[in-house]
Amino acid sequence: MANIKSSKKRIDIAKRNTARNKSRKSEIKTLIKKFDAAVEAKDLDAASDLFKKADKRLKQAEAKNIMHKNKVARTSSRMAKALNSINA
């Protein structure tokens, strides 16, 4: 356990940030799962709406360094490809 006051504060801040990041990642994963279910059901309206929401959250996570930019690009690309497969 830290003895210095500033170290104790940093521990609290790290816990808070970890919880916040975990919440954001969980929200993104949930959106992706819902998107996959909509694609599976071939529901174009729901899938496109979920794609917009998930893509926005992914880019926000990338901007805040919660997720790596390559992972965000890969995930968005896969989702766009799945969405386009419904249209075809």
PDB file as gemmi writes it, atoms N, CA and C in Angstrom:
CRYST1    1.000    1.000    1.000  90.00  90.00  90.00 P 1                      
ATOM      1  N   MET A   1       0.845  -1.192   0.000  1.00  0.00           N  
ATOM      2  CA  MET A   1       0.000   0.000   0.000  1.00  0.00           C  
ATOM      3  C   MET A   1       0.875   1.235   0.000  1.00  0.00           C  
ATOM      4  N   ALA A   2       0.429   2.229  -0.734  1.00  0.00           N  
ATOM      5  CA  ALA A   2       1.197   3.466  -0.846  1.00  0.00           C  
ATOM      6  C   ALA A   2       1.137   4.261   0.457  1.00  0.00           C  
ATOM      7  N   ASN A   3       2.220   4.950   0.761  1.00  0.00           N  
ATOM      8  CA  ASN A   3       2.284   5.800   1.946  1.00  0.00           C  
ATOM      9  C   ASN A   3       2.155   7.281   1.597  1.00  0.00           C  
ATOM     10  N   ILE A   4       2.590   7.640   0.409  1.00  0.00           N  
ATOM     11  CA  ILE A   4       2.577   9.048  -0.005  1.00  0.00           C  
ATOM     12  C   ILE A   4       1.172   9.432  -0.445  1.00  0.00           C  
ATOM     13  N   LYS A   5       0.753  10.627  -0.038  1.00  0.00           N  
ATOM     14  CA  LYS A   5      -0.614  11.081  -0.299  1.00  0.00           C  
ATOM     15  C   LYS A   5      -0.932  11.101  -1.792  1.00  0.00           C  
ATOM     16  N   SER A   6      -0.019  11.588  -2.605  1.00  0.00           N  
ATOM     17  CA  SER A   6      -0.267  11.668  -4.046  1.00  0.00           C  
ATOM     18  C   SER A   6      -0.363  10.268  -4.661  1.00  0.00           C  
ATOM     19  N   SER A   7       0.391   9.312  -4.114  1.00  0.00           N  
ATOM     20  CA  SER A   7       0.319   7.936  -4.601  1.00  0.00           C  
ATOM     21  C   SER A   7      -1.036   7.315  -4.290  1.00  0.00           C  
ATOM     22  N   LYS A   8      -1.559   7.623  -3.113  1.00  0.00           N  
ATOM     23  CA  LYS A   8      -2.885   7.128  -2.741  1.00  0.00           C  
ATOM     24  C   LYS A   8      -3.947   7.697  -3.684  1.00  0.00           C  
ATOM     25  N   LYS A   9      -3.813   8.979  -4.019  1.00  0.00           N  
ATOM     26  CA  LYS A   9      -4.750   9.611  -4.945  1.00  0.00           C  
ATOM     27  C   LYS A   9      -4.674   8.958  -6.320  1.00  0.00           C  
ATOM     28  N   ARG A  10      -3.461   8.677  -6.794  1.00  0.00           N  
ATOM     29  CA  ARG A  10      -3.288   8.055  -8.111  1.00  0.00           C  
ATOM     30  C   ARG A  10      -3.930   6.661  -8.149  1.00  0.00           C  
ATOM     31  N   ILE A  11      -3.846   5.935  -7.043  1.00  0.00           N  
ATOM     32  CA  ILE A  11      -4.482   4.611  -6.968  1.00  0.00           C  
ATOM     33  C   ILE A  11      -5.994   4.749  -7.126  1.00  0.00           C  
ATOM     34  N   ASP A  12      -6.575   5.725  -6.442  1.00  0.00           N  
ATOM     35  CA  ASP A  12      -8.022   5.965  -6.558  1.00  0.00           C  
ATOM     36  C   ASP A  12      -8.401   6.370  -7.978  1.00  0.00           C  
ATOM     37  N   ILE A  13      -7.595   7.230  -8.589  1.00  0.00           N  
ATOM     38  CA  ILE A  13      -7.872   7.682  -9.956  1.00  0.00           C  
ATOM     39  C   ILE A  13      -7.772   6.510 -10.931  1.00  0.00           C  
ATOM     40  N   ALA A  14      -6.774   5.644 -10.729  1.00  0.00           N  
ATOM     41  CA  ALA A  14      -6.598   4.489 -11.612  1.00  0.00           C  
ATOM     42  C   ALA A  14      -7.795   3.545 -11.508  1.00  0.00           C  
ATOM     43  N   LYS A  15      -8.296   3.336 -10.295  1.00  0.00           N  
ATOM     44  CA  LYS A  15      -9.477   2.481 -10.113  1.00  0.00           C  
ATOM     45  C   LYS A  15     -10.691   3.073 -10.812  1.00  0.00           C  
ATOM     46  N   ARG A  16     -10.873   4.375 -10.665  1.00  0.00           N  
ATOM     47  CA  ARG A  16     -12.008   5.060 -11.297  1.00  0.00           C  
ATOM     48  C   ARG A  16     -11.928   4.958 -12.825  1.00  0.00           C  
ATOM     49  N   ASN A  17     -10.730   5.218 -13.362  1.00  0.00           N  
ATOM     50  CA  ASN A  17     -10.555   5.160 -14.811  1.00  0.00           C  
ATOM     51  C   ASN A  17     -10.721   3.742 -15.349  1.00  0.00           C  
ATOM     52  N   THR A  18     -10.240   2.754 -14.595  1.00  0.00           N  
ATOM     53  CA  THR A  18     -10.388   1.363 -14.997  1.00  0.00           C  
ATOM     54  C   THR A  18     -11.853   0.983 -15.075  1.00  0.00           C  
ATOM     55  N   ALA A  19     -12.619   1.399 -14.081  1.00  0.00           N  
ATOM     56  CA  ALA A  19     -14.056   1.104 -14.077  1.00  0.00           C  
ATOM     57  C   ALA A  19     -14.751   1.783 -15.251  1.00  0.00           C  
ATOM     58  N   ARG A  20     -14.389   3.018 -15.530  1.00  0.00           N  
ATOM     59  CA  ARG A  20     -14.986   3.768 -16.641  1.00  0.00           C  
ATOM     60  C   ARG A  20     -14.655   3.111 -17.975  1.00  0.00           C  
ATOM     61  N   ASN A  21     -13.393   2.728 -18.160  1.00  0.00           N  
ATOM     62  CA  ASN A  21     -12.970   2.086 -19.411  1.00  0.00           C  
ATOM     63  C   ASN A  21     -13.646   0.731 -19.584  1.00  0.00           C  
ATOM     64  N   LYS A  22     -13.769  -0.014 -18.485  1.00  0.00           N  
ATOM     65  CA  LYS A  22     -14.407  -1.324 -18.544  1.00  0.00           C  
ATOM     66  C   LYS A  22     -15.868  -1.186 -18.952  1.00  0.00           C  
ATOM     67  N   SER A  23     -16.528  -0.163 -18.427  1.00  0.00           N  
ATOM     68  CA  SER A  23     -17.923   0.098 -18.768  1.00  0.00           C  
ATOM     69  C   SER A  23     -18.070   0.413 -20.256  1.00  0.00           C  
ATOM     70  N   ARG A  24     -17.181   1.255 -20.776  1.00  0.00           N  
ATOM     71  CA  ARG A  24     -17.234   1.627 -22.196  1.00  0.00           C  
ATOM     72  C   ARG A  24     -16.974   0.424 -23.095  1.00  0.00           C  
ATOM     73  N   LYS A  25     -15.993  -0.401 -22.730  1.00  0.00           N  
ATOM     74  CA  LYS A  25     -15.706  -1.595 -23.524  1.00  0.00           C  
ATOM     75  C   LYS A  25     -16.890  -2.555 -23.509  1.00  0.00           C  
ATOM     76  N   SER A  26     -17.511  -2.694 -22.348  1.00  0.00           N  
ATOM     77  CA  SER A  26     -18.659  -3.582 -22.218  1.00  0.00           C  
ATOM     78  C   SER A  26     -19.815  -3.101 -23.087  1.00  0.00           C  
ATOM     79  N   GLU A  27     -20.047  -1.794 -23.111  1.00  0.00           N  
ATOM     80  CA  GLU A  27     -21.112  -1.233 -23.939  1.00  0.00           C  
ATOM     81  C   GLU A  27     -20.857  -1.527 -25.414  1.00  0.00           C  
ATOM     82  N   ILE A  28     -19.612  -1.385 -25.845  1.00  0.00           N  
ATOM     83  CA  ILE A  28     -19.252  -1.643 -27.238  1.00  0.00           C  
ATOM     84  C   ILE A  28     -19.479  -3.110 -27.583  1.00  0.00           C  
ATOM     85  N   LYS A  29     -19.045  -4.005 -26.697  1.00  0.00           N  
ATOM     86  CA  LYS A  29     -19.230  -5.436 -26.940  1.00  0.00           C  
ATOM     87  C   LYS A  29     -20.705  -5.793 -27.050  1.00  0.00           C  
ATOM     88  N   THR A  30     -21.530  -5.180 -26.207  1.00  0.00           N  
ATOM     89  CA  THR A  30     -22.970  -5.433 -26.245  1.00  0.00           C  
ATOM     90  C   THR A  30     -23.564  -4.963 -27.565  1.00  0.00           C  
ATOM     91  N   LEU A  31     -23.160  -3.775 -28.013  1.00  0.00           N  
ATOM     92  CA  LEU A  31     -23.652  -3.258 -29.290  1.00  0.00           C  
ATOM     93  C   LEU A  31     -23.252  -4.164 -30.446  1.00  0.00           C  
ATOM     94  N   ILE A  32     -22.032  -4.679 -30.406  1.00  0.00           N  
ATOM     95  CA  ILE A  32     -21.560  -5.565 -31.476  1.00  0.00           C  
ATOM     96  C   ILE A  32     -22.352  -6.869 -31.475  1.00  0.00           C  
ATOM     97  N   LYS A  33     -22.637  -7.409 -30.293  1.00  0.00           N  
ATOM     98  CA  LYS A  33     -23.422  -8.638 -30.214  1.00  0.00           C  
ATOM     99  C   LYS A  33     -24.835  -8.430 -30.747  1.00  0.00           C  
ATOM    100  N   LYS A  34     -25.436  -7.279 -30.422  1.00  0.00           N  
ATOM    101  CA  LYS A  34     -26.773  -6.966 -30.934  1.00  0.00           C  
ATOM    102  C   LYS A  34     -26.727  -6.802 -32.452  1.00  0.00           C  
ATOM    103  N   PHE A  35     -25.667  -6.161 -32.951  1.00  0.00           N  
ATOM    104  CA  PHE A  35     -25.502  -5.994 -34.389  1.00  0.00           C  
ATOM    105  C   PHE A  35     -25.402  -7.346 -35.078  1.00  0.00           C  
ATOM    106  N   ASP A  36     -24.589  -8.239 -34.517  1.00  0.00           N  
ATOM    107  CA  ASP A  36     -24.429  -9.574 -35.097  1.00  0.00           C  
ATOM    108  C   ASP A  36     -25.757 -10.328 -35.131  1.00  0.00           C  
ATOM    109  N   ALA A  37     -26.557 -10.176 -34.071  1.00  0.00           N  
ATOM    110  CA  ALA A  37     -27.864 -10.827 -34.030  1.00  0.00           C  
ATOM    111  C   ALA A  37     -28.786 -10.257 -35.112  1.00  0.00           C  
ATOM    112  N   ALA A  38     -28.730  -8.949 -35.331  1.00  0.00           N  
ATOM    113  CA  ALA A  38     -29.562  -8.316 -36.363  1.00  0.00           C  
ATOM    114  C   ALA A  38     -29.125  -8.759 -37.757  1.00  0.00           C  
ATOM    115  N   VAL A  39     -27.820  -8.902 -37.957  1.00  0.00           N  
ATOM    116  CA  VAL A  39     -27.309  -9.382 -39.249  1.00  0.00           C  
ATOM    117  C   VAL A  39     -27.755 -10.819 -39.473  1.00  0.00           C  
ATOM    118  N   GLU A  40     -27.690 -11.621 -38.434  1.00  0.00           N  
ATOM    119  CA  GLU A  40     -28.107 -13.023 -38.521  1.00  0.00           C  
ATOM    120  C   GLU A  40     -29.586 -13.122 -38.896  1.00  0.00           C  
ATOM    121  N   ALA A  41     -30.398 -12.204 -38.355  1.00  0.00           N  
ATOM    122  CA  ALA A  41     -31.834 -12.191 -38.641  1.00  0.00           C  
ATOM    123  C   ALA A  41     -32.149 -11.448 -39.940  1.00  0.00           C  
ATOM    124  N   LYS A  42     -31.099 -10.890 -40.583  1.00  0.00           N  
ATOM    125  CA  LYS A  42     -31.241 -10.128 -41.827  1.00  0.00           C  
ATOM    126  C   LYS A  42     -32.181  -8.931 -41.674  1.00  0.00           C  
ATOM    127  N   ASP A  43     -32.098  -8.298 -40.513  1.00  0.00           N  
ATOM    128  CA  ASP A  43     -32.891  -7.101 -40.221  1.00  0.00           C  
ATOM    129  C   ASP A  43     -32.039  -5.874 -40.567  1.00  0.00           C  
ATOM    130  N   LEU A  44     -32.232  -5.345 -41.766  1.00  0.00           N  
ATOM    131  CA  LEU A  44     -31.381  -4.276 -42.280  1.00  0.00           C  
ATOM    132  C   LEU A  44     -31.515  -2.985 -41.480  1.00  0.00           C  
ATOM    133  N   ASP A  45     -32.738  -2.607 -41.109  1.00  0.00           N  
ATOM    134  CA  ASP A  45     -32.941  -1.353 -40.379  1.00  0.00           C  
ATOM    135  C   ASP A  45     -32.249  -1.381 -39.016  1.00  0.00           C  
ATOM    136  N   ALA A  46     -32.475  -2.463 -38.282  1.00  0.00           N  
ATOM    137  CA  ALA A  46     -31.869  -2.576 -36.949  1.00  0.00           C  
ATOM    138  C   ALA A  46     -30.349  -2.671 -37.049  1.00  0.00           C  
ATOM    139  N   ALA A  47     -29.867  -3.431 -38.034  1.00  0.00           N  
ATOM    140  CA  ALA A  47     -28.425  -3.616 -38.192  1.00  0.00           C  
ATOM    141  C   ALA A  47     -27.741  -2.299 -38.538  1.00  0.00           C  
ATOM    142  N   SER A  48     -28.343  -1.519 -39.439  1.00  0.00           N  
ATOM    143  CA  SER A  48     -27.705  -0.255 -39.821  1.00  0.00           C  
ATOM    144  C   SER A  48     -27.718   0.737 -38.659  1.00  0.00           C  
ATOM    145  N   ASP A  49     -28.788   0.739 -37.885  1.00  0.00           N  
ATOM    146  CA  ASP A  49     -28.863   1.616 -36.712  1.00  0.00           C  
ATOM    147  C   ASP A  49     -27.808   1.216 -35.673  1.00  0.00           C  
ATOM    148  N   LEU A  50     -27.695  -0.064 -35.412  1.00  0.00           N  
ATOM    149  CA  LEU A  50     -26.709  -0.559 -34.448  1.00  0.00           C  
ATOM    150  C   LEU A  50     -25.282  -0.336 -34.957  1.00  0.00           C  
ATOM    151  N   PHE A  51     -25.098  -0.445 -36.263  1.00  0.00           N  
ATOM    152  CA  PHE A  51     -23.769  -0.197 -36.831  1.00  0.00           C  
ATOM    153  C   PHE A  51     -23.333   1.243 -36.571  1.00  0.00           C  
ATOM    154  N   LYS A  52     -24.249   2.195 -36.778  1.00  0.00           N  
ATOM    155  CA  LYS A  52     -23.927   3.604 -36.547  1.00  0.00           C  
ATOM    156  C   LYS A  52     -23.556   3.846 -35.087  1.00  0.00           C  
ATOM    157  N   LYS A  53     -24.342   3.263 -34.177  1.00  0.00           N  
ATOM    158  CA  LYS A  53     -24.069   3.451 -32.747  1.00  0.00           C  
ATOM    159  C   LYS A  53     -22.735   2.828 -32.348  1.00  0.00           C  
ATOM    160  N   ALA A  54     -22.513   1.583 -32.800  1.00  0.00           N  
ATOM    161  CA  ALA A  54     -21.287   0.879 -32.433  1.00  0.00           C  
ATOM    162  C   ALA A  54     -20.063   1.568 -33.025  1.00  0.00           C  
ATOM    163  N   ASP A  55     -20.161   2.002 -34.272  1.00  0.00           N  
ATOM    164  CA  ASP A  55     -19.037   2.663 -34.928  1.00  0.00           C  
ATOM    165  C   ASP A  55     -18.678   3.965 -34.208  1.00  0.00           C  
ATOM    166  N   LYS A  56     -19.694   4.713 -33.802  1.00  0.00           N  
ATOM    167  CA  LYS A  56     -19.454   5.951 -33.067  1.00  0.00           C  
ATOM    168  C   LYS A  56     -18.738   5.674 -31.746  1.00  0.00           C  
ATOM    169  N   ARG A  57     -19.233   4.673 -31.011  1.00  0.00           N  
ATOM    170  CA  ARG A  57     -18.620   4.334 -29.716  1.00  0.00           C  
ATOM    171  C   ARG A  57     -17.195   3.816 -29.900  1.00  0.00           C  
ATOM    172  N   LEU A  58     -16.962   3.033 -30.955  1.00  0.00           N  
ATOM    173  CA  LEU A  58     -15.618   2.529 -31.222  1.00  0.00           C  
ATOM    174  C   LEU A  58     -14.656   3.688 -31.467  1.00  0.00           C  
ATOM    175  N   LYS A  59     -15.091   4.654 -32.266  1.00  0.00           N  
ATOM    176  CA  LYS A  59     -14.213   5.785 -32.573  1.00  0.00           C  
ATOM    177  C   LYS A  59     -13.977   6.663 -31.357  1.00  0.00           C  
ATOM    178  N   GLN A  60     -14.980   6.776 -30.487  1.00  0.00           N  
ATOM    179  CA  GLN A  60     -14.787   7.518 -29.239  1.00  0.00           C  
ATOM    180  C   GLN A  60     -13.768   6.806 -28.353  1.00  0.00           C  
ATOM    181  N   ALA A  61     -13.862   5.475 -28.286  1.00  0.00           N  
ATOM    182  CA  ALA A  61     -12.926   4.693 -27.476  1.00  0.00           C  
ATOM    183  C   ALA A  61     -11.511   4.821 -28.031  1.00  0.00           C  
ATOM    184  N   GLU A  62     -11.398   4.855 -29.347  1.00  0.00           N  
ATOM    185  CA  GLU A  62     -10.091   5.038 -29.978  1.00  0.00           C  
ATOM    186  C   GLU A  62      -9.512   6.405 -29.631  1.00  0.00           C  
ATOM    187  N   ALA A  63     -10.339   7.427 -29.667  1.00  0.00           N  
ATOM    188  CA  ALA A  63      -9.882   8.783 -29.380  1.00  0.00           C  
ATOM    189  C   ALA A  63      -9.419   8.930 -27.938  1.00  0.00           C  
ATOM    190  N   LYS A  64     -10.021   8.174 -27.036  1.00  0.00           N  
ATOM    191  CA  LYS A  64      -9.663   8.257 -25.623  1.00  0.00           C  
ATOM    192  C   LYS A  64      -8.651   7.186 -25.213  1.00  0.00           C  
ATOM    193  N   ASN A  65      -8.056   6.522 -26.191  1.00  0.00           N  
ATOM    194  CA  ASN A  65      -7.034   5.495 -25.967  1.00  0.00           C  
ATOM    195  C   ASN A  65      -7.532   4.334 -25.118  1.00  0.00           C  
ATOM    196  N   ILE A  66      -8.814   4.007 -25.245  1.00  0.00           N  
ATOM    197  CA  ILE A  66      -9.355   2.852 -24.544  1.00  0.00           C  
ATOM    198  C   ILE A  66      -9.133   1.599 -25.388  1.00  0.00           C  
ATOM    199  N   MET A  67      -9.227   1.766 -26.701  1.00  0.00           N  
ATOM    200  CA  MET A  67      -9.006   0.662 -27.631  1.00  0.00           C  
ATOM    201  C   MET A  67      -7.968   1.098 -28.657  1.00  0.00           C  
ATOM    202  N   HIS A  68      -7.228   0.131 -29.152  1.00  0.00           N  
ATOM    203  CA  HIS A  68      -6.184   0.412 -30.147  1.00  0.00           C  
ATOM    204  C   HIS A  68      -6.826   0.747 -31.488  1.00  0.00           C  
ATOM    205  N   LYS A  69      -6.195   1.657 -32.214  1.00  0.00           N  
ATOM    206  CA  LYS A  69      -6.771   2.134 -33.476  1.00  0.00           C  
ATOM    207  C   LYS A  69      -6.914   1.021 -34.504  1.00  0.00           C  
ATOM    208  N   ASN A  70      -5.985   0.079 -34.533  1.00  0.00           N  
ATOM    209  CA  ASN A  70      -6.082  -1.011 -35.505  1.00  0.00           C  
ATOM    210  C   ASN A  70      -7.238  -1.947 -35.174  1.00  0.00           C  
ATOM    211  N   LYS A  71      -7.488  -2.172 -33.888  1.00  0.00           N  
ATOM    212  CA  LYS A  71      -8.612  -3.013 -33.496  1.00  0.00           C  
ATOM    213  C   LYS A  71      -9.927  -2.344 -33.873  1.00  0.00           C  
ATOM    214  N   VAL A  72      -9.995  -1.037 -33.670  1.00  0.00           N  
ATOM    215  CA  VAL A  72     -11.205  -0.289 -34.027  1.00  0.00           C  
ATOM    216  C   VAL A  72     -11.438  -0.368 -35.529  1.00  0.00           C  
ATOM    217  N   ALA A  73     -10.391  -0.170 -36.318  1.00  0.00           N  
ATOM    218  CA  ALA A  73     -10.505  -0.219 -37.777  1.00  0.00           C  
ATOM    219  C   ALA A  73     -10.929  -1.611 -38.238  1.00  0.00           C  
ATOM    220  N   ARG A  74     -10.326  -2.631 -37.651  1.00  0.00           N  
ATOM    221  CA  ARG A  74     -10.648  -4.015 -38.015  1.00  0.00           C  
ATOM    222  C   ARG A  74     -12.098  -4.348 -37.691  1.00  0.00           C  
ATOM    223  N   THR A  75     -12.543  -3.959 -36.504  1.00  0.00           N  
ATOM    224  CA  THR A  75     -13.910  -4.247 -36.066  1.00  0.00           C  
ATOM    225  C   THR A  75     -14.927  -3.506 -36.933  1.00  0.00           C  
ATOM    226  N   SER A  76     -14.671  -2.234 -37.200  1.00  0.00           N  
ATOM    227  CA  SER A  76     -15.579  -1.442 -38.037  1.00  0.00           C  
ATOM    228  C   SER A  76     -15.659  -2.023 -39.445  1.00  0.00           C  
ATOM    229  N   SER A  77     -14.523  -2.438 -39.964  1.00  0.00           N  
ATOM    230  CA  SER A  77     -14.478  -3.013 -41.306  1.00  0.00           C  
ATOM    231  C   SER A  77     -15.282  -4.310 -41.385  1.00  0.00           C  
ATOM    232  N   ARG A  78     -15.129  -5.151 -40.392  1.00  0.00           N  
ATOM    233  CA  ARG A  78     -15.877  -6.417 -40.366  1.00  0.00           C  
ATOM    234  C   ARG A  78     -17.379  -6.165 -40.266  1.00  0.00           C  
ATOM    235  N   MET A  79     -17.741  -5.190 -39.446  1.00  0.00           N  
ATOM    236  CA  MET A  79     -19.161  -4.876 -39.296  1.00  0.00           C  
ATOM    237  C   MET A  79     -19.740  -4.301 -40.588  1.00  0.00           C  
ATOM    238  N   ALA A  80     -18.978  -3.432 -41.259  1.00  0.00           N  
ATOM    239  CA  ALA A  80     -19.442  -2.854 -42.520  1.00  0.00           C  
ATOM    240  C   ALA A  80     -19.603  -3.933 -43.582  1.00  0.00           C  
ATOM    241  N   LYS A  81     -18.669  -4.866 -43.600  1.00  0.00           N  
ATOM    242  CA  LYS A  81     -18.733  -5.974 -44.560  1.00  0.00           C  
ATOM    243  C   LYS A  81     -19.970  -6.833 -44.302  1.00  0.00           C  
ATOM    244  N   ALA A  82     -20.260  -7.083 -43.038  1.00  0.00           N  
ATOM    245  CA  ALA A  82     -21.455  -7.876 -42.669  1.00  0.00           C  
ATOM    246  C   ALA A  82     -22.724  -7.135 -43.043  1.00  0.00           C  
ATOM    247  N   LEU A  83     -22.728  -5.823 -42.827  1.00  0.00           N  
ATOM    248  CA  LEU A  83     -23.898  -5.007 -43.168  1.00  0.00           C  
ATOM    249  C   LEU A  83     -24.138  -5.007 -44.668  1.00  0.00           C  
ATOM    250  N   ASN A  84     -23.052  -4.891 -45.440  1.00  0.00           N  
ATOM    251  CA  ASN A  84     -23.175  -4.899 -46.893  1.00  0.00           C  
ATOM    252  C   ASN A  84     -23.609  -6.256 -47.424  1.00  0.00           C  
ATOM    253  N   SER A  85     -23.320  -7.327 -46.691  1.00  0.00           N  
ATOM    254  CA  SER A  85     -23.734  -8.655 -47.151  1.00  0.00           C  
ATOM    255  C   SER A  85     -25.260  -8.814 -47.054  1.00  0.00           C  
ATOM    256  N   ILE A  86     -25.891  -8.050 -46.169  1.00  0.00           N  
ATOM    257  CA  ILE A  86     -27.371  -8.087 -46.082  1.00  0.00           C  
ATOM    258  C   ILE A  86     -27.980  -7.422 -47.312  1.00  0.00           C  
ATOM    259  N   ASN A  87     -27.364  -6.295 -47.722  1.00  0.00           N  
ATOM    260  CA  ASN A  87     -27.869  -5.544 -48.870  1.00  0.00           C  
ATOM    261  C   ASN A  87     -27.793  -6.359 -50.163  1.00  0.00           C  
ATOM    262  N   ALA A  88     -26.749  -7.149 -50.297  1.00  0.00           N  
ATOM    263  CA  ALA A  88     -26.538  -7.891 -51.545  1.00  0.00           C  
ATOM    264  C   ALA A  88     -27.476  -9.048 -51.709  1.00  0.00           C  
TER     265      ALA A  88                                                      
END                                                                             
